[in-house]
Amino acid sequence: MPQHNSRQEPTPTTGSATVSVFASAQSWIESDAVEQCHQVAALDGMIHVAAMPDLHPGKGAPIGAAMASTVLYPHLVGSDIGCGIAVFPVDLKRVVPERLASRFPDLDRALDPDRDADDPAWAVVDSDVPGGHVEGLATVGRGNHFVELARIQTVLDAGHAARLGLAARDLVLIVHSGSRGLGERILREHTERHGARPAADPATYLARHDAAVRWGSLNRRLIAARVAHALGAAPTEPIIDQSHNLVESRDGVYLHRKGAAPGDGRDVLIAGTRGTCSYLVAAHAGPDANRSVAHGAGRKMSRADALRRGRAKHTVEELRRTPLGSLVVCGDRQLLFEEAPTAYKRIEQVIADLTDHGLATPVATTVPLVTYKTLDRPRGNAGPAARRDHQEHRRTRDRS
């Protein structure tokens, strides 16, 4: 696989924009992903492209990049507008992963405002649903999305962790999900009229975009509430909730983040894999990094490669119980292989690169206990909604 492993300083491209790759010589960075960064830098109005150590190729734009421009390009954000990661404290008296895994609700099944009006998860909704979009509420989606019950393993900055109300061995729910069909609809309506060209009316696009970002945040709260109730805990407010697929507008500049988390003084959960720790960090990235940090470990293999290699190397049973002893709830065998830990880069190297470049300070690590991908149903017993969601996964699995 071609790689570009040298540390990159800002370099001129075919236009006036610059590209910086915040990765060390030890990091796995594909040359195709770097080339995508330079292609983006050549777009009209582009100012600077900052690539994170989790950089990898995407469809139409690199994943793991923050791209600043005077022109708004919807395709640089993609279809899952508002996708992000939230962290919720959770209090459980007894933690037996095998028992808890069996109690996770069906997060492929949406909450319906009429049919499920009595569901206690609705208590977290204190206003109208953004965009009036009720389809897919409280579902996690496929691809790299997940819900995880995790334990705080190592506290690296006790003072910062205490300010977040965290200590070693505390439990948290980590929810990684986005705007589901809403963001896809917004991008599709743009591309049908304009292709990959800029937004003809940035204000109109941003209004719809902002609703999708709020929808994604609400969806993470609903998911966490459903899981908390199912596990016998009280829902809580998130201590972290950052989107990593969005546009921010500031002083006439549009900052497009595609798989890059806001890094301007915010706390961020940078996801590892099902079989490794994740890292809670205090982000303090400056303008040279477009005020952004990595959002996860980043893919090392395409889904096709992960499926092919994984089937030759692993069994389904091995992927459902990780070397850490945690459990993976996933009824889609293909998704298990596509999302195997070996398909991703080493999260420790990603964090080291962020630290060495002065973009973030690690606060704590989390270790997975139960990771939910999709309900583990008996074969042939998936309902119509699950089948539709599986078809959506096939269409969109490489977009984020």
Kinemage of the C-alpha trace (Angstrom):
@kinemage 1
@onewidth
@group {chain A} dominant
@subgroup {mainchain}
@vectorlist {calphas} color= white
{ca met a 1} P 0.000 0.000 0.000
{ca pro a 2} L 1.521 3.383 -0.947
{ca gln a 3} L 2.384 5.549 2.024
{ca his a 4} L 3.554 9.056 2.761
{ca asn a 5} L 5.314 8.859 6.085
{ca ser a 6} L 7.378 12.013 6.370
{ca arg a 7} L 6.345 14.942 8.523
{ca gln a 8} L 4.791 17.634 6.362
{ca glu a 9} L 5.258 21.353 6.771
{ca pro a 10} L 2.995 23.843 4.948
{ca thr a 11} L 3.799 23.494 1.267
{ca pro a 12} L 2.541 25.400 -1.762
{ca thr a 13} L 0.064 23.662 -4.040
{ca thr a 14} L -1.048 24.475 -7.560
{ca gly a 15} L -3.025 27.372 -6.084
{ca ser a 16} L -2.239 29.663 -3.193
{ca ala a 17} L -3.467 27.228 -0.539
{ca thr a 18} L -1.147 25.281 1.747
{ca val a 19} L -1.299 21.705 3.019
{ca ser a 20} L -0.027 20.501 6.414
{ca val a 21} L -0.036 16.862 7.511
{ca phe a 22} L 0.285 16.514 11.276
{ca ala a 23} L 1.844 13.070 11.326
{ca ser a 24} L 5.259 11.640 12.125
{ca ala a 25} L 7.448 9.334 10.079
{ca gln a 26} L 6.073 6.427 12.122
{ca ser a 27} L 2.473 7.130 11.097
{ca trp a 28} L 0.614 5.219 8.419
{ca ile a 29} L -0.501 7.841 5.891
{ca glu a 30} L -1.494 6.774 2.383
{ca ser a 31} L -0.131 8.830 -0.478
{ca asp a 32} L -3.610 8.751 -2.059
{ca ala a 33} L -4.977 10.586 0.975
{ca val a 34} L -2.251 13.235 0.771
{ca glu a 35} L -2.950 13.624 -2.940
{ca gln a 36} L -6.625 14.211 -2.128
{ca cys a 37} L -5.560 16.974 0.243
{ca his a 38} L -3.647 18.668 -2.564
{ca gln a 39} L -6.604 18.282 -4.920
{ca val a 40} L -8.807 20.022 -2.351
{ca ala a 41} L -6.162 22.723 -1.881
{ca ala a 42} L -6.393 23.504 -5.597
{ca leu a 43} L -10.111 24.378 -5.375
{ca asp a 44} L -11.149 27.985 -5.868
{ca gly a 45} L -11.046 29.980 -2.651
{ca met a 46} L -9.142 27.361 -0.654
{ca ile a 47} L -6.789 28.803 1.966
{ca his a 48} L -5.349 25.923 3.972
{ca val a 49} L -5.812 22.148 4.367
{ca ala a 50} L -4.809 20.603 7.690
{ca ala a 51} L -4.597 16.806 7.700
{ca met a 52} L -4.707 14.885 10.955
{ca pro a 53} L -2.754 11.701 11.789
{ca asp a 54} L -5.906 9.622 11.171
{ca leu a 55} L -6.001 10.837 7.538
{ca his a 56} L -7.241 8.340 4.945
{ca pro a 57} L -8.856 8.542 1.497
{ca gly a 58} L -12.558 9.259 1.193
{ca lys a 59} L -15.084 9.619 -1.606
{ca gly a 60} L -14.591 13.095 -3.012
{ca ala a 61} L -12.612 14.427 -0.059
{ca pro a 62} L -10.033 13.146 2.417
{ca ile a 63} L -11.251 11.882 5.792
{ca gly a 64} L -9.366 13.267 8.757
{ca ala a 65} L -8.933 16.781 7.382
{ca ala a 66} L -9.988 20.355 8.161
{ca met a 67} L -10.233 22.588 5.085
{ca ala a 68} L -10.485 26.387 5.250
{ca ser a 69} L -11.855 28.316 2.283
{ca thr a 70} L -13.602 31.524 1.315
{ca val a 71} L -15.993 29.325 -0.681
{ca leu a 72} L -18.467 26.828 0.830
{ca tyr a 73} L -18.224 23.307 -0.641
{ca pro a 74} L -20.933 20.924 0.686
{ca his a 75} L -19.206 17.839 -0.737
{ca leu a 76} L -16.180 18.412 1.521
{ca val a 77} L -18.383 17.689 4.556
{ca gly a 78} L -20.296 14.890 2.866
{ca ser a 79} L -23.609 13.266 3.635
{ca asp a 80} L -23.374 12.596 7.366
{ca ile a 81} L -23.584 16.212 8.489
{ca gly a 82} L -23.377 16.474 12.265
{ca cys a 83} L -21.766 13.088 12.789
{ca gly a 84} L -19.878 13.163 16.063
{ca ile a 85} L -19.064 11.547 19.385
{ca ala a 86} L -20.697 12.214 22.743
{ca val a 87} L -19.719 10.901 26.174
{ca phe a 88} L -22.263 10.337 28.942
{ca pro a 89} L -21.470 9.344 32.546
{ca val a 90} L -23.445 6.298 33.627
{ca asp a 91} L -23.917 4.734 37.062
{ca leu a 92} L -24.367 0.972 37.210
{ca lys a 93} L -24.164 -1.015 40.427
{ca arg a 94} L -22.995 -4.286 38.887
{ca val a 95} L -21.096 -4.645 35.641
{ca val a 96} L -21.207 -8.055 33.965
{ca pro a 97} L -20.533 -7.449 30.249
{ca glu a 98} L -22.271 -10.641 29.121
{ca arg a 99} L -25.484 -9.659 30.900
{ca leu a 100} L -25.331 -6.031 29.853
{ca ala a 101} L -24.697 -6.913 26.206
{ca ser a 102} L -27.970 -8.841 26.109
{ca arg a 103} L -29.869 -5.832 27.496
{ca phe a 104} L -28.921 -3.303 24.820
{ca pro a 105} L -32.055 -2.128 22.978
{ca asp a 106} L -32.594 -2.522 19.245
{ca leu a 107} L -30.901 0.630 17.975
{ca asp a 108} L -31.770 -0.261 14.388
{ca arg a 109} L -35.398 0.422 15.286
{ca ala a 110} L -36.301 4.099 15.344
{ca leu a 111} L -38.398 5.696 18.058
{ca asp a 112} L -41.717 6.717 16.568
{ca pro a 113} L -43.335 9.793 18.182
{ca asp a 114} L -46.784 8.174 17.954
{ca arg a 115} L -46.118 4.469 18.445
{ca asp a 116} L -43.484 5.006 21.156
{ca ala a 117} L -44.959 8.074 22.835
{ca asp a 118} L -44.531 6.522 26.300
{ca asp a 119} L -40.832 5.680 25.893
{ca pro a 120} L -38.961 7.390 28.743
{ca ala a 121} L -36.089 8.365 26.419
{ca trp a 122} L -38.256 11.199 25.058
{ca ala a 123} L -37.620 13.086 28.304
{ca val a 124} L -34.287 14.331 26.883
{ca val a 125} L -36.120 16.154 24.058
{ca asp a 126} L -36.915 19.654 25.298
{ca ser a 127} L -37.787 21.330 21.987
{ca asp a 128} L -38.961 20.543 18.470
{ca val a 129} L -36.982 17.947 16.511
{ca pro a 130} L -34.582 19.913 14.252
{ca gly a 131} L -35.774 20.119 10.683
{ca gly a 132} L -38.935 18.254 11.664
{ca his a 133} L -37.051 15.082 10.707
{ca val a 134} L -38.473 12.233 12.792
{ca glu a 135} L -37.285 9.377 10.567
{ca gly a 136} L -34.481 7.333 12.140
{ca leu a 137} L -34.611 8.982 15.565
{ca ala a 138} L -32.576 7.178 18.241
{ca thr a 139} L -30.874 4.814 15.786
{ca val a 140} L -27.104 4.494 15.611
{ca gly a 141} L -26.607 3.660 11.921
{ca arg a 142} L -23.989 1.409 10.380
{ca gly a 143} L -20.468 1.839 9.038
{ca asn a 144} L -18.140 3.003 11.803
{ca his a 145} L -20.942 4.190 14.096
{ca phe a 146} L -21.260 2.553 17.508
{ca val a 147} L -22.454 2.806 21.086
{ca glu a 148} L -20.042 1.660 23.757
{ca leu a 149} L -20.210 1.045 27.471
{ca ala a 150} L -16.678 1.800 28.630
{ca arg a 151} L -14.697 2.267 31.800
{ca ile a 152} L -12.256 5.054 32.563
{ca gln a 153} L -9.006 3.107 32.654
{ca thr a 154} L -6.123 5.533 33.174
{ca val a 155} L -6.370 9.136 34.299
{ca leu a 156} L -3.518 11.116 32.763
{ca asp a 157} L -4.530 14.596 33.945
{ca ala a 158} L -6.294 14.276 37.285
{ca gly a 159} L -7.230 17.942 37.554
{ca his a 160} L -8.857 18.097 34.123
{ca ala a 161} L -10.620 14.768 34.619
{ca ala a 162} L -11.984 15.973 37.959
{ca arg a 163} L -13.402 19.089 36.298
{ca leu a 164} L -15.314 16.731 33.987
{ca gly a 165} L -16.467 14.706 36.980
{ca leu a 166} L -14.410 11.652 35.992
{ca ala a 167} L -12.166 9.322 37.961
{ca ala a 168} L -10.535 5.982 37.273
{ca arg a 169} L -13.019 3.079 36.963
{ca asp a 170} L -15.997 5.366 36.301
{ca leu a 171} L -18.377 4.158 33.597
{ca val a 172} L -19.332 6.116 30.490
{ca leu a 173} L -21.499 5.611 27.427
{ca ile a 174} L -19.784 6.665 24.195
{ca val a 175} L -22.127 7.352 21.281
{ca his a 176} L -20.821 7.823 17.734
{ca ser a 177} L -23.615 8.657 15.315
{ca gly a 178} L -24.792 11.398 12.982
{ca ser a 179} L -27.779 12.865 11.194
{ca arg a 180} L -28.770 9.622 9.502
{ca gly a 181} L -30.967 10.298 6.442
{ca leu a 182} L -31.272 14.049 7.027
{ca gly a 183} L -27.683 14.922 6.110
{ca glu a 184} L -27.768 12.568 3.159
{ca arg a 185} L -30.904 14.293 1.851
{ca ile a 186} L -29.291 17.732 2.163
{ca leu a 187} L -26.184 16.680 0.238
{ca arg a 188} L -28.169 14.786 -2.394
{ca glu a 189} L -30.389 17.790 -3.132
{ca his a 190} L -27.272 19.941 -3.548
{ca thr a 191} L -25.395 17.492 -5.774
{ca glu a 192} L -28.402 16.844 -7.996
{ca arg a 193} L -28.405 20.541 -8.886
{ca his a 194} L -24.773 21.571 -8.502
{ca gly a 195} L -22.610 18.455 -8.395
{ca ala a 196} L -19.345 19.117 -6.511
{ca arg a 197} L -19.593 22.858 -7.138
{ca pro a 198} L -19.894 25.358 -4.273
{ca ala a 199} L -23.148 26.161 -2.529
{ca ala a 200} L -25.064 28.631 -4.709
{ca asp a 201} L -26.717 30.097 -1.597
{ca pro a 202} L -24.431 29.507 1.413
{ca ala a 203} L -26.914 30.955 3.905
{ca thr a 204} L -29.667 28.545 2.834
{ca tyr a 205} L -27.302 25.566 2.901
{ca leu a 206} L -25.953 26.546 6.323
{ca ala a 207} L -29.450 26.841 7.777
{ca arg a 208} L -30.238 23.271 6.731
{ca his a 209} L -26.745 22.123 7.715
{ca asp a 210} L -27.105 23.619 11.201
{ca ala a 211} L -30.407 21.803 11.680
{ca ala a 212} L -28.679 18.513 10.771
{ca val a 213} L -25.893 19.233 13.266
{ca arg a 214} L -28.466 19.841 16.016
{ca trp a 215} L -30.334 16.704 14.925
{ca gly a 216} L -27.178 14.613 15.250
{ca ser a 217} L -26.579 15.924 18.760
{ca leu a 218} L -30.175 15.229 19.775
{ca asn a 219} L -29.941 11.760 18.273
{ca arg a 220} L -26.887 10.952 20.393
{ca arg a 221} L -28.793 12.047 23.504
{ca leu a 222} L -31.777 9.886 22.584
{ca ile a 223} L -29.559 6.878 21.915
{ca ala a 224} L -27.783 7.302 25.249
{ca ala a 225} L -31.107 7.642 27.070
{ca arg a 226} L -32.483 4.463 25.442
{ca val a 227} L -29.369 2.513 26.411
{ca ala a 228} L -29.242 3.908 29.955
{ca his a 229} L -32.855 2.938 30.621
{ca ala a 230} L -32.287 -0.526 29.147
{ca leu a 231} L -29.258 -1.072 31.403
{ca gly a 232} L -31.093 0.131 34.502
{ca ala a 233} L -29.400 3.521 34.839
{ca ala a 234} L -30.643 7.095 34.832
{ca pro a 235} L -29.888 9.132 31.670
{ca thr a 236} L -27.361 11.928 32.057
{ca glu a 237} L -26.242 14.985 30.148
{ca pro a 238} L -23.139 14.562 27.968
{ca ile a 239} L -19.827 15.811 29.312
{ca ile a 240} L -18.513 15.858 25.725
{ca asp a 241} L -20.450 16.208 22.471
{ca gln a 242} L -18.430 17.286 19.439
{ca ser a 243} L -19.340 16.929 15.786
{ca his a 244} L -16.550 16.040 13.376
{ca asn a 245} L -18.473 16.437 10.097
{ca leu a 246} L -19.554 20.046 9.730
{ca val a 247} L -18.864 23.552 8.446
{ca glu a 248} L -18.068 26.471 10.736
{ca ser a 249} L -18.250 30.018 9.403
{ca arg a 250} L -15.993 32.653 10.955
{ca asp a 251} L -14.931 36.055 9.592
{ca gly a 252} L -15.797 35.183 6.022
{ca val a 253} L -13.968 31.838 6.109
{ca tyr a 254} L -15.707 28.461 5.890
{ca leu a 255} L -13.941 25.732 7.859
{ca his a 256} L -14.982 22.324 6.514
{ca arg a 257} L -14.277 19.407 8.840
{ca lys a 258} L -14.494 15.892 7.424
{ca gly a 259} L -13.575 13.432 10.150
{ca ala a 260} L -11.842 16.129 12.197
{ca ala a 261} L -12.987 17.318 15.606
{ca pro a 262} L -13.027 20.934 16.793
{ca gly a 263} L -9.752 21.544 18.582
{ca asp a 264} L -10.016 25.117 19.810
{ca gly a 265} L -10.075 24.613 23.564
{ca arg a 266} L -12.670 21.862 23.622
{ca asp a 267} L -12.656 18.376 25.127
{ca val a 268} L -12.782 15.585 22.557
{ca leu a 269} L -13.133 11.810 22.709
{ca ile a 270} L -10.849 10.326 20.035
{ca ala a 271} L -12.126 6.830 19.339
{ca gly a 272} L -9.826 3.842 19.108
{ca thr a 273} L -11.227 0.521 17.927
{ca arg a 274} L -13.397 -2.214 19.380
{ca gly a 275} L -10.227 -3.868 20.700
{ca thr a 276} L -8.265 -0.863 21.977
{ca cys a 277} L -8.588 2.098 24.277
{ca ser a 278} L -10.016 5.456 23.277
{ca tyr a 279} L -8.577 8.762 24.476
{ca leu a 280} L -10.276 11.744 26.033
{ca val a 281} L -8.122 14.769 25.230
{ca ala a 282} L -8.049 18.483 25.878
{ca ala a 283} L -7.663 20.002 22.425
{ca his a 284} L -5.759 23.235 21.884
{ca ala a 285} L -4.996 23.295 18.174
{ca gly a 286} L -4.111 26.614 16.569
{ca pro a 287} L -4.721 28.111 13.120
{ca asp a 288} L -1.945 26.072 11.470
{ca ala a 289} L -4.057 22.983 12.209
{ca asn a 290} L -7.282 24.823 11.323
{ca arg a 291} L -8.156 24.575 15.024
{ca ser a 292} L -8.851 20.863 14.656
{ca val a 293} L -7.743 17.473 15.949
{ca ala a 294} L -8.209 13.849 14.892
{ca his a 295} L -11.552 12.151 15.440
{ca gly a 296} L -10.388 8.548 15.725
{ca ala a 297} L -7.772 5.975 14.842
{ca gly a 298} L -8.488 6.290 11.115
{ca arg a 299} L -8.782 3.429 8.659
{ca lys a 300} L -5.651 1.596 7.547
{ca met a 301} L -7.531 -0.736 5.170
{ca ser a 302} L -10.443 -0.197 2.843
{ca arg a 303} L -13.568 -2.078 3.788
{ca ala a 304} L -13.031 -4.511 0.919
{ca asp a 305} L -9.472 -5.244 2.082
{ca ala a 306} L -10.557 -5.569 5.707
{ca leu a 307} L -13.271 -8.039 4.702
{ca arg a 308} L -10.924 -10.134 2.560
{ca arg a 309} L -8.032 -10.181 5.008
{ca gly a 310} L -10.243 -10.502 8.059
{ca arg a 311} L -11.989 -13.608 6.784
{ca ala a 312} L -8.599 -15.219 6.224
{ca lys a 313} L -7.278 -14.226 9.657
{ca his a 314} L -10.179 -14.107 12.124
{ca thr a 315} L -13.291 -16.014 13.042
{ca val a 316} L -16.580 -14.323 13.893
{ca glu a 317} L -16.216 -15.505 17.474
{ca glu a 318} L -12.773 -13.880 17.762
{ca leu a 319} L -14.188 -10.555 16.627
{ca arg a 320} L -17.137 -10.723 19.016
{ca arg a 321} L -14.849 -11.002 22.050
{ca thr a 322} L -11.798 -8.770 21.867
{ca pro a 323} L -8.354 -9.385 23.395
{ca leu a 324} L -9.369 -6.860 26.064
{ca gly a 325} L -12.199 -9.164 27.111
{ca ser a 326} L -14.880 -6.776 25.857
{ca leu a 327} L -17.897 -7.898 23.848
{ca val a 328} L -19.051 -6.686 20.434
{ca val a 329} L -22.778 -6.823 19.687
{ca cys a 330} L -23.088 -7.054 15.918
{ca gly a 331} L -25.542 -9.162 13.938
{ca asp a 332} L -23.916 -8.268 10.601
{ca arg a 333} L -20.968 -10.595 10.010
{ca gln a 334} L -19.614 -8.569 7.109
{ca leu a 335} L -19.629 -5.436 9.256
{ca leu a 336} L -17.696 -7.297 11.952
{ca phe a 337} L -14.846 -7.941 9.516
{ca glu a 338} L -14.999 -4.471 7.944
{ca glu a 339} L -14.731 -2.868 11.385
{ca ala a 340} L -12.145 -5.239 12.854
{ca pro a 341} L -9.471 -3.546 14.984
{ca thr a 342} L -6.801 -4.578 12.468
{ca ala a 343} L -8.507 -2.404 9.816
{ca tyr a 344} L -7.519 0.712 11.764
{ca lys a 345} L -4.335 2.554 12.602
{ca arg a 346} L -2.770 2.411 16.059
{ca ile a 347} L -4.627 4.892 18.245
{ca glu a 348} L -1.495 5.330 20.387
{ca gln a 349} L 0.411 6.685 17.375
{ca val a 350} L -2.418 9.066 16.486
{ca ile a 351} L -2.423 10.452 20.035
{ca ala a 352} L 1.379 10.688 20.076
{ca asp a 353} L 1.308 12.717 16.848
{ca leu a 354} L -1.304 15.107 18.229
{ca thr a 355} L 0.710 15.525 21.427
{ca asp a 356} L 4.048 15.971 19.663
{ca his a 357} L 2.565 18.637 17.386
{ca gly a 358} L 1.071 20.479 20.367
{ca leu a 359} L -2.535 19.953 19.255
{ca ala a 360} L -3.911 18.083 22.274
{ca thr a 361} L -3.155 16.860 25.791
{ca pro a 362} L -4.422 13.404 26.841
{ca val a 363} L -6.697 13.505 29.882
{ca ala a 364} L -7.847 9.885 30.283
{ca thr a 365} L -8.227 6.594 28.456
{ca thr a 366} L -11.384 4.517 28.219
{ca val a 367} L -11.465 0.748 27.790
{ca pro a 368} L -14.489 -0.902 26.125
{ca leu a 369} L -16.719 -3.322 27.996
{ca val a 370} L -19.559 -3.717 25.477
{ca thr a 371} L -19.582 -2.216 21.986
{ca tyr a 372} L -22.886 -2.165 20.087
{ca lys a 373} L -22.844 -2.042 16.296
{ca thr a 374} L -26.190 -3.565 15.294
{ca leu a 375} L -28.584 -5.952 17.013
{ca asp a 376} L -27.465 -9.584 17.041
{ca arg a 377} L -30.559 -11.245 15.595
{ca pro a 378} L -30.955 -14.884 14.625
{ca arg a 379} L -30.092 -15.247 10.940
{ca gly a 380} L -33.017 -14.491 8.650
{ca asn a 381} L -34.894 -12.662 11.401
{ca ala a 382} L -34.137 -9.058 10.469
{ca gly a 383} L -37.239 -6.927 10.068
{ca pro a 384} L -37.985 -4.539 7.185
{ca ala a 385} L -36.464 -1.542 8.977
{ca ala a 386} L -33.228 -3.417 9.627
{ca arg a 387} L -33.057 -4.551 6.011
{ca arg a 388} L -33.545 -0.963 4.805
{ca asp a 389} L -30.808 0.192 7.151
{ca his a 390} L -28.505 -2.558 5.879
{ca gln a 391} L -29.134 -1.358 2.319
{ca glu a 392} L -28.350 2.207 3.406
{ca his a 393} L -25.102 0.953 4.934
{ca arg a 394} L -24.140 -0.615 1.594
{ca arg a 395} L -24.666 2.733 -0.149
{ca thr a 396} L -22.968 4.957 2.381
{ca arg a 397} L -20.412 2.813 4.247
{ca asp a 398} L -17.372 4.488 2.645
{ca arg a 399} L -18.534 8.078 3.076
{ca ser a 400} L -17.266 8.685 6.597
